[in-house]
Amino acid sequence: MTIVANGKEVTVAGPCTLESFLVAQGLLPKSVVVEHNGEAVAPSEFPDRPLQPGDRLEIVRIVAGG
């Protein structure tokens, strides 16, 4: 299936959860903030949030420092 992540089409094997997508992209789920189809998603929801073809994700890495 194809989803759009940060404006780019990405093909992933389905079925897929948000957490498994992030891990497959080399991202640690605790190090990102995610918006799924315009809705902010709490990290506790990542393992249970299914992705569907055509979904849109905005993913921002959390960076600590000053």
PDB file with one MODEL, atoms N, CA, C and O in Angstrom:
MODEL        1
ATOM      1  N   MET A   1       0.852  -1.179   0.000  1.00  0.00           N
ATOM      2  CA  MET A   1       0.000   0.000   0.000  1.00  0.00           C
ATOM      3  C   MET A   1       0.889   1.230   0.000  1.00  0.00           C
ATOM      4  O   MET A   1       2.060   1.168   0.375  1.00  0.00           O
ATOM      5  N   THR A   2       0.322   2.338  -0.422  1.00  0.00           N
ATOM      6  CA  THR A   2       1.073   3.590  -0.495  1.00  0.00           C
ATOM      7  C   THR A   2       0.462   4.605   0.461  1.00  0.00           C
ATOM      8  O   THR A   2      -0.753   4.802   0.495  1.00  0.00           O
ATOM      9  N   ILE A   3       1.338   5.247   1.241  1.00  0.00           N
ATOM     10  CA  ILE A   3       0.920   6.349   2.104  1.00  0.00           C
ATOM     11  C   ILE A   3       1.812   7.545   1.765  1.00  0.00           C
ATOM     12  O   ILE A   3       2.807   7.410   1.054  1.00  0.00           O
ATOM     13  N   VAL A   4       1.443   8.706   2.281  1.00  0.00           N
ATOM     14  CA  VAL A   4       2.238   9.910   2.067  1.00  0.00           C
ATOM     15  C   VAL A   4       2.815  10.327   3.415  1.00  0.00           C
ATOM     16  O   VAL A   4       2.080  10.620   4.357  1.00  0.00           O
ATOM     17  N   ALA A   5       4.148  10.347   3.489  1.00  0.00           N
ATOM     18  CA  ALA A   5       4.839  10.740   4.720  1.00  0.00           C
ATOM     19  C   ALA A   5       5.687  11.965   4.429  1.00  0.00           C
ATOM     20  O   ALA A   5       6.604  11.917   3.610  1.00  0.00           O
ATOM     21  N   ASN A   6       5.376  13.057   5.101  1.00  0.00           N
ATOM     22  CA  ASN A   6       6.084  14.327   4.907  1.00  0.00           C
ATOM     23  C   ASN A   6       6.122  14.726   3.430  1.00  0.00           C
ATOM     24  O   ASN A   6       7.141  15.197   2.926  1.00  0.00           O
ATOM     25  N   GLY A   7       4.993  14.527   2.749  1.00  0.00           N
ATOM     26  CA  GLY A   7       4.863  14.957   1.365  1.00  0.00           C
ATOM     27  C   GLY A   7       5.408  13.999   0.328  1.00  0.00           C
ATOM     28  O   GLY A   7       5.322  14.285  -0.866  1.00  0.00           O
ATOM     29  N   LYS A   8       5.975  12.853   0.744  1.00  0.00           N
ATOM     30  CA  LYS A   8       6.537  11.891  -0.201  1.00  0.00           C
ATOM     31  C   LYS A   8       5.764  10.587  -0.130  1.00  0.00           C
ATOM     32  O   LYS A   8       5.428  10.116   0.956  1.00  0.00           O
ATOM     33  N   GLU A   9       5.481  10.003  -1.290  1.00  0.00           N
ATOM     34  CA  GLU A   9       4.800   8.713  -1.321  1.00  0.00           C
ATOM     35  C   GLU A   9       5.760   7.620  -0.872  1.00  0.00           C
ATOM     36  O   GLU A   9       6.903   7.558  -1.323  1.00  0.00           O
ATOM     37  N   VAL A  10       5.279   6.756   0.027  1.00  0.00           N
ATOM     38  CA  VAL A  10       6.077   5.650   0.548  1.00  0.00           C
ATOM     39  C   VAL A  10       5.238   4.382   0.418  1.00  0.00           C
ATOM     40  O   VAL A  10       4.073   4.355   0.815  1.00  0.00           O
ATOM     41  N   THR A  11       5.835   3.341  -0.136  1.00  0.00           N
ATOM     42  CA  THR A  11       5.150   2.059  -0.257  1.00  0.00           C
ATOM     43  C   THR A  11       5.534   1.189   0.924  1.00  0.00           C
ATOM     44  O   THR A  11       6.717   1.004   1.212  1.00  0.00           O
ATOM     45  N   VAL A  12       4.526   0.655   1.608  1.00  0.00           N
ATOM     46  CA  VAL A  12       4.755  -0.213   2.765  1.00  0.00           C
ATOM     47  C   VAL A  12       3.916  -1.477   2.614  1.00  0.00           C
ATOM     48  O   VAL A  12       2.889  -1.483   1.936  1.00  0.00           O
ATOM     49  N   ALA A  13       4.375  -2.543   3.260  1.00  0.00           N
ATOM     50  CA  ALA A  13       3.614  -3.789   3.260  1.00  0.00           C
ATOM     51  C   ALA A  13       2.455  -3.638   4.229  1.00  0.00           C
ATOM     52  O   ALA A  13       2.634  -3.131   5.336  1.00  0.00           O
ATOM     53  N   GLY A  14       1.286  -4.068   3.831  1.00  0.00           N
ATOM     54  CA  GLY A  14       0.137  -3.984   4.718  1.00  0.00           C
ATOM     55  C   GLY A  14      -0.223  -5.350   5.241  1.00  0.00           C
ATOM     56  O   GLY A  14       0.173  -6.340   4.626  1.00  0.00           O
ATOM     57  N   PRO A  15      -0.932  -5.469   6.314  1.00  0.00           N
ATOM     58  CA  PRO A  15      -1.339  -4.356   7.181  1.00  0.00           C
ATOM     59  C   PRO A  15      -0.154  -3.826   7.972  1.00  0.00           C
ATOM     60  O   PRO A  15       0.832  -4.529   8.193  1.00  0.00           O
ATOM     61  N   CYS A  16      -0.269  -2.587   8.389  1.00  0.00           N
ATOM     62  CA  CYS A  16       0.848  -1.907   9.040  1.00  0.00           C
ATOM     63  C   CYS A  16       0.301  -0.950  10.099  1.00  0.00           C
ATOM     64  O   CYS A  16      -0.680  -0.243   9.866  1.00  0.00           O
ATOM     65  N   THR A  17       0.941  -0.938  11.251  1.00  0.00           N
ATOM     66  CA  THR A  17       0.591   0.044  12.284  1.00  0.00           C
ATOM     67  C   THR A  17       1.526   1.236  12.174  1.00  0.00           C
ATOM     68  O   THR A  17       2.565   1.161  11.518  1.00  0.00           O
ATOM     69  N   LEU A  18       1.162   2.313  12.803  1.00  0.00           N
ATOM     70  CA  LEU A  18       2.009   3.496  12.816  1.00  0.00           C
ATOM     71  C   LEU A  18       3.371   3.165  13.413  1.00  0.00           C
ATOM     72  O   LEU A  18       4.397   3.594  12.887  1.00  0.00           O
ATOM     73  N   GLU A  19       3.390   2.404  14.507  1.00  0.00           N
ATOM     74  CA  GLU A  19       4.664   2.055  15.143  1.00  0.00           C
ATOM     75  C   GLU A  19       5.548   1.230  14.209  1.00  0.00           C
ATOM     76  O   GLU A  19       6.741   1.507  14.085  1.00  0.00           O
ATOM     77  N   SER A  20       4.980   0.225  13.554  1.00  0.00           N
ATOM     78  CA  SER A  20       5.801  -0.606  12.662  1.00  0.00           C
ATOM     79  C   SER A  20       6.295   0.205  11.464  1.00  0.00           C
ATOM     80  O   SER A  20       7.394  -0.043  10.967  1.00  0.00           O
ATOM     81  N   PHE A  21       5.503   1.168  10.992  1.00  0.00           N
ATOM     82  CA  PHE A  21       5.957   2.040   9.915  1.00  0.00           C
ATOM     83  C   PHE A  21       7.160   2.870  10.359  1.00  0.00           C
ATOM     84  O   PHE A  21       8.156   2.966   9.641  1.00  0.00           O
ATOM     85  N   LEU A  22       7.062   3.463  11.538  1.00  0.00           N
ATOM     86  CA  LEU A  22       8.160   4.288  12.036  1.00  0.00           C
ATOM     87  C   LEU A  22       9.439   3.476  12.177  1.00  0.00           C
ATOM     88  O   LEU A  22      10.510   3.926  11.769  1.00  0.00           O
ATOM     89  N   VAL A  23       9.335   2.282  12.754  1.00  0.00           N
ATOM     90  CA  VAL A  23      10.505   1.419  12.930  1.00  0.00           C
ATOM     91  C   VAL A  23      11.100   1.043  11.566  1.00  0.00           C
ATOM     92  O   VAL A  23      12.320   1.032  11.403  1.00  0.00           O
ATOM     93  N   ALA A  24      10.246   0.740  10.598  1.00  0.00           N
ATOM     94  CA  ALA A  24      10.716   0.390   9.255  1.00  0.00           C
ATOM     95  C   ALA A  24      11.439   1.559   8.583  1.00  0.00           C
ATOM     96  O   ALA A  24      12.294   1.354   7.722  1.00  0.00           O
ATOM     97  N   GLN A  25      11.093   2.776   8.977  1.00  0.00           N
ATOM     98  CA  GLN A  25      11.742   3.963   8.423  1.00  0.00           C
ATOM     99  C   GLN A  25      12.995   4.344   9.207  1.00  0.00           C
ATOM    100  O   GLN A  25      13.642   5.345   8.900  1.00  0.00           O
ATOM    101  N   GLY A  26      13.337   3.544  10.217  1.00  0.00           N
ATOM    102  CA  GLY A  26      14.530   3.813  11.018  1.00  0.00           C
ATOM    103  C   GLY A  26      14.333   4.879  12.073  1.00  0.00           C
ATOM    104  O   GLY A  26      15.297   5.493  12.530  1.00  0.00           O
ATOM    105  N   LEU A  27      13.081   5.105  12.465  1.00  0.00           N
ATOM    106  CA  LEU A  27      12.767   6.117  13.476  1.00  0.00           C
ATOM    107  C   LEU A  27      12.356   5.450  14.781  1.00  0.00           C
ATOM    108  O   LEU A  27      11.596   4.482  14.782  1.00  0.00           O
ATOM    109  N   LEU A  28      12.860   5.970  15.880  1.00  0.00           N
ATOM    110  CA  LEU A  28      12.426   5.487  17.185  1.00  0.00           C
ATOM    111  C   LEU A  28      11.096   6.146  17.518  1.00  0.00           C
ATOM    112  O   LEU A  28      11.005   7.373  17.527  1.00  0.00           O
ATOM    113  N   PRO A  29      10.066   5.359  17.790  1.00  0.00           N
ATOM    114  CA  PRO A  29       8.753   5.947  18.060  1.00  0.00           C
ATOM    115  C   PRO A  29       8.746   6.990  19.173  1.00  0.00           C
ATOM    116  O   PRO A  29       7.939   7.918  19.134  1.00  0.00           O
ATOM    117  N   LYS A  30       9.627   6.858  20.163  1.00  0.00           N
ATOM    118  CA  LYS A  30       9.650   7.828  21.263  1.00  0.00           C
ATOM    119  C   LYS A  30      10.388   9.113  20.901  1.00  0.00           C
ATOM    120  O   LYS A  30      10.435  10.049  21.699  1.00  0.00           O
ATOM    121  N   SER A  31      10.967   9.160  19.695  1.00  0.00           N
ATOM    122  CA  SER A  31      11.744  10.341  19.321  1.00  0.00           C
ATOM    123  C   SER A  31      11.053  11.205  18.265  1.00  0.00           C
ATOM    124  O   SER A  31      11.672  12.095  17.681  1.00  0.00           O
ATOM    125  N   VAL A  32       9.757  10.934  18.023  1.00  0.00           N
ATOM    126  CA  VAL A  32       9.045  11.689  16.985  1.00  0.00           C
ATOM    127  C   VAL A  32       7.665  12.143  17.475  1.00  0.00           C
ATOM    128  O   VAL A  32       7.091  11.589  18.413  1.00  0.00           O
ATOM    129  N   VAL A  33       7.170  13.170  16.798  1.00  0.00           N
ATOM    130  CA  VAL A  33       5.790  13.628  16.959  1.00  0.00           C
ATOM    131  C   VAL A  33       5.119  13.352  15.622  1.00  0.00           C
ATOM    132  O   VAL A  33       5.684  13.647  14.569  1.00  0.00           O
ATOM    133  N   VAL A  34       3.903  12.782  15.659  1.00  0.00           N
ATOM    134  CA  VAL A  34       3.251  12.366  14.413  1.00  0.00           C
ATOM    135  C   VAL A  34       1.846  12.947  14.322  1.00  0.00           C
ATOM    136  O   VAL A  34       1.084  12.960  15.289  1.00  0.00           O
ATOM    137  N   GLU A  35       1.533  13.426  13.121  1.00  0.00           N
ATOM    138  CA  GLU A  35       0.175  13.834  12.770  1.00  0.00           C
ATOM    139  C   GLU A  35      -0.302  12.849  11.704  1.00  0.00           C
ATOM    140  O   GLU A  35       0.352  12.671  10.677  1.00  0.00           O
ATOM    141  N   HIS A  36      -1.455  12.208  11.959  1.00  0.00           N
ATOM    142  CA  HIS A  36      -2.002  11.194  11.058  1.00  0.00           C
ATOM    143  C   HIS A  36      -3.311  11.717  10.493  1.00  0.00           C
ATOM    144  O   HIS A  36      -4.290  11.874  11.222  1.00  0.00           O
ATOM    145  N   ASN A  37      -3.327  11.986   9.199  1.00  0.00           N
ATOM    146  CA  ASN A  37      -4.512  12.543   8.531  1.00  0.00           C
ATOM    147  C   ASN A  37      -5.025  13.792   9.237  1.00  0.00           C
ATOM    148  O   ASN A  37      -6.231  13.972   9.408  1.00  0.00           O
ATOM    149  N   GLY A  38      -4.084  14.662   9.650  1.00  0.00           N
ATOM    150  CA  GLY A  38      -4.449  15.925  10.272  1.00  0.00           C
ATOM    151  C   GLY A  38      -4.705  15.873  11.759  1.00  0.00           C
ATOM    152  O   GLY A  38      -5.043  16.894  12.358  1.00  0.00           O
ATOM    153  N   GLU A  39      -4.553  14.705  12.375  1.00  0.00           N
ATOM    154  CA  GLU A  39      -4.821  14.537  13.811  1.00  0.00           C
ATOM    155  C   GLU A  39      -3.533  14.156  14.535  1.00  0.00           C
ATOM    156  O   GLU A  39      -2.861  13.199  14.152  1.00  0.00           O
ATOM    157  N   ALA A  40      -3.188  14.911  15.590  1.00  0.00           N
ATOM    158  CA  ALA A  40      -2.021  14.572  16.401  1.00  0.00           C
ATOM    159  C   ALA A  40      -2.256  13.224  17.078  1.00  0.00           C
ATOM    160  O   ALA A  40      -3.355  12.947  17.558  1.00  0.00           O
ATOM    161  N   VAL A  41      -1.224  12.396  17.114  1.00  0.00           N
ATOM    162  CA  VAL A  41      -1.340  11.058  17.681  1.00  0.00           C
ATOM    163  C   VAL A  41      -0.416  10.952  18.895  1.00  0.00           C
ATOM    164  O   VAL A  41       0.772  11.259  18.802  1.00  0.00           O
ATOM    165  N   ALA A  42      -0.960  10.520  20.026  1.00  0.00           N
ATOM    166  CA  ALA A  42      -0.157  10.293  21.228  1.00  0.00           C
ATOM    167  C   ALA A  42       0.735   9.073  21.002  1.00  0.00           C
ATOM    168  O   ALA A  42       0.292   8.100  20.392  1.00  0.00           O
ATOM    169  N   PRO A  43       1.973   9.103  21.478  1.00  0.00           N
ATOM    170  CA  PRO A  43       2.861   7.948  21.315  1.00  0.00           C
ATOM    171  C   PRO A  43       2.278   6.639  21.841  1.00  0.00           C
ATOM    172  O   PRO A  43       2.595   5.568  21.322  1.00  0.00           O
ATOM    173  N   SER A  44       1.441   6.712  22.851  1.00  0.00           N
ATOM    174  CA  SER A  44       0.829   5.489  23.390  1.00  0.00           C
ATOM    175  C   SER A  44      -0.120   4.831  22.387  1.00  0.00           C
ATOM    176  O   SER A  44      -0.449   3.653  22.525  1.00  0.00           O
ATOM    177  N   GLU A  45      -0.563   5.591  21.375  1.00  0.00           N
ATOM    178  CA  GLU A  45      -1.466   5.058  20.357  1.00  0.00           C
ATOM    179  C   GLU A  45      -0.735   4.457  19.153  1.00  0.00           C
ATOM    180  O   GLU A  45      -1.363   3.778  18.340  1.00  0.00           O
ATOM    181  N   PHE A  46       0.574   4.688  19.018  1.00  0.00           N
ATOM    182  CA  PHE A  46       1.324   4.233  17.849  1.00  0.00           C
ATOM    183  C   PHE A  46       1.161   2.737  17.580  1.00  0.00           C
ATOM    184  O   PHE A  46       0.935   2.360  16.430  1.00  0.00           O
ATOM    185  N   PRO A  47       1.269   1.847  18.616  1.00  0.00           N
ATOM    186  CA  PRO A  47       1.188   0.406  18.327  1.00  0.00           C
ATOM    187  C   PRO A  47      -0.182  -0.053  17.822  1.00  0.00           C
ATOM    188  O   PRO A  47      -0.277  -1.065  17.128  1.00  0.00           O
ATOM    189  N   ASP A  48      -1.237   0.681  18.162  1.00  0.00           N
ATOM    190  CA  ASP A  48      -2.592   0.263  17.818  1.00  0.00           C
ATOM    191  C   ASP A  48      -3.218   1.075  16.685  1.00  0.00           C
ATOM    192  O   ASP A  48      -4.369   0.833  16.321  1.00  0.00           O
ATOM    193  N   ARG A  49      -2.480   2.033  16.123  1.00  0.00           N
ATOM    194  CA  ARG A  49      -3.023   2.893  15.064  1.00  0.00           C
ATOM    195  C   ARG A  49      -2.737   2.274  13.699  1.00  0.00           C
ATOM    196  O   ARG A  49      -1.596   2.309  13.239  1.00  0.00           O
ATOM    197  N   PRO A  50      -3.755   1.705  13.038  1.00  0.00           N
ATOM    198  CA  PRO A  50      -3.513   1.093  11.727  1.00  0.00           C
ATOM    199  C   PRO A  50      -3.378   2.158  10.634  1.00  0.00           C
ATOM    200  O   PRO A  50      -4.010   3.213  10.691  1.00  0.00           O
ATOM    201  N   LEU A  51      -2.559   1.864   9.663  1.00  0.00           N
ATOM    202  CA  LEU A  51      -2.423   2.738   8.502  1.00  0.00           C
ATOM    203  C   LEU A  51      -3.206   2.129   7.345  1.00  0.00           C
ATOM    204  O   LEU A  51      -3.265   0.910   7.185  1.00  0.00           O
ATOM    205  N   GLN A  52      -3.802   3.004   6.545  1.00  0.00           N
ATOM    206  CA  GLN A  52      -4.601   2.594   5.395  1.00  0.00           C
ATOM    207  C   GLN A  52      -4.000   3.228   4.137  1.00  0.00           C
ATOM    208  O   GLN A  52      -3.345   4.266   4.226  1.00  0.00           O
ATOM    209  N   PRO A  53      -4.213   2.620   2.976  1.00  0.00           N
ATOM    210  CA  PRO A  53      -3.727   3.230   1.740  1.00  0.00           C
ATOM    211  C   PRO A  53      -4.227   4.669   1.603  1.00  0.00           C
ATOM    212  O   PRO A  53      -5.400   4.961   1.835  1.00  0.00           O
ATOM    213  N   GLY A  54      -3.314   5.555   1.223  1.00  0.00           N
ATOM    214  CA  GLY A  54      -3.663   6.960   1.034  1.00  0.00           C
ATOM    215  C   GLY A  54      -3.556   7.821   2.275  1.00  0.00           C
ATOM    216  O   GLY A  54      -3.731   9.037   2.198  1.00  0.00           O
ATOM    217  N   ASP A  55      -3.267   7.208   3.434  1.00  0.00           N
ATOM    218  CA  ASP A  55      -3.109   8.001   4.656  1.00  0.00           C
ATOM    219  C   ASP A  55      -1.974   9.000   4.494  1.00  0.00           C
ATOM    220  O   ASP A  55      -1.035   8.787   3.726  1.00  0.00           O
ATOM    221  N   ARG A  56      -2.086  10.105   5.246  1.00  0.00           N
ATOM    222  CA  ARG A  56      -1.069  11.147   5.218  1.00  0.00           C
ATOM    223  C   ARG A  56      -0.471  11.290   6.610  1.00  0.00           C
ATOM    224  O   ARG A  56      -1.187  11.414   7.603  1.00  0.00           O
ATOM    225  N   LEU A  57       0.856  11.269   6.659  1.00  0.00           N
ATOM    226  CA  LEU A  57       1.577  11.433   7.914  1.00  0.00           C
ATOM    227  C   LEU A  57       2.496  12.637   7.828  1.00  0.00           C
ATOM    228  O   LEU A  57       3.124  12.886   6.798  1.00  0.00           O
ATOM    229  N   GLU A  58       2.565  13.368   8.906  1.00  0.00           N
ATOM    230  CA  GLU A  58       3.592  14.391   9.083  1.00  0.00           C
ATOM    231  C   GLU A  58       4.387  13.948  10.299  1.00  0.00           C
ATOM    232  O   GLU A  58       3.832  13.779  11.385  1.00  0.00           O
ATOM    233  N   ILE A  59       5.671  13.762  10.118  1.00  0.00           N
ATOM    234  CA  ILE A  59       6.542  13.233  11.173  1.00  0.00           C
ATOM    235  C   ILE A  59       7.635  14.246  11.451  1.00  0.00           C
ATOM    236  O   ILE A  59       8.338  14.683  10.540  1.00  0.00           O
ATOM    237  N   VAL A  60       7.776  14.618  12.718  1.00  0.00           N
ATOM    238  CA  VAL A  60       8.796  15.564  13.134  1.00  0.00           C
ATOM    239  C   VAL A  60       9.649  14.919  14.209  1.00  0.00           C
ATOM    240  O   VAL A  60       9.127  14.411  15.202  1.00  0.00           O
ATOM    241  N   ARG A  61      10.957  14.939  14.015  1.00  0.00           N
ATOM    242  CA  ARG A  61      11.869  14.399  15.025  1.00  0.00           C
ATOM    243  C   ARG A  61      12.005  15.389  16.169  1.00  0.00           C
ATOM    244  O   ARG A  61      12.084  16.600  15.961  1.00  0.00           O
ATOM    245  N   ILE A  62      12.031  14.846  17.383  1.00  0.00           N
ATOM    246  CA  ILE A  62      12.233  15.671  18.577  1.00  0.00           C
ATOM    247  C   ILE A  62      13.734  15.808  18.787  1.00  0.00           C
ATOM    248  O   ILE A  62      14.459  14.814  18.822  1.00  0.00           O
ATOM    249  N   VAL A  63      14.196  17.060  18.927  1.00  0.00           N
ATOM    250  CA  VAL A  63      15.614  17.316  19.125  1.00  0.00           C
ATOM    251  C   VAL A  63      15.777  18.079  20.424  1.00  0.00           C
ATOM    252  O   VAL A  63      15.164  19.129  20.617  1.00  0.00           O
ATOM    253  N   ALA A  64      16.600  17.554  21.311  1.00  0.00           N
ATOM    254  CA  ALA A  64      16.869  18.221  22.591  1.00  0.00           C
ATOM    255  C   ALA A  64      18.094  19.122  22.433  1.00  0.00           C
ATOM    256  O   ALA A  64      18.964  18.876  21.597  1.00  0.00           O
ATOM    257  N   GLY A  65      18.140  20.137  23.228  1.00  0.00           N
ATOM    258  CA  GLY A  65      19.291  21.031  23.200  1.00  0.00           C
ATOM    259  C   GLY A  65      18.882  22.473  23.298  1.00  0.00           C
ATOM    260  O   GLY A  65      17.698  22.786  23.416  1.00  0.00           O
ATOM    261  N   GLY A  66      19.831  23.331  23.251  1.00  0.00           N
ATOM    262  CA  GLY A  66      19.500  24.729  23.424  1.00  0.00           C
ATOM    263  C   GLY A  66      20.109  25.643  22.465  1.00  0.00           C
ATOM    264  O   GLY A  66      19.884  26.851  22.535  1.00  0.00           O
TER     265      GLY A  66
ENDMDL
END
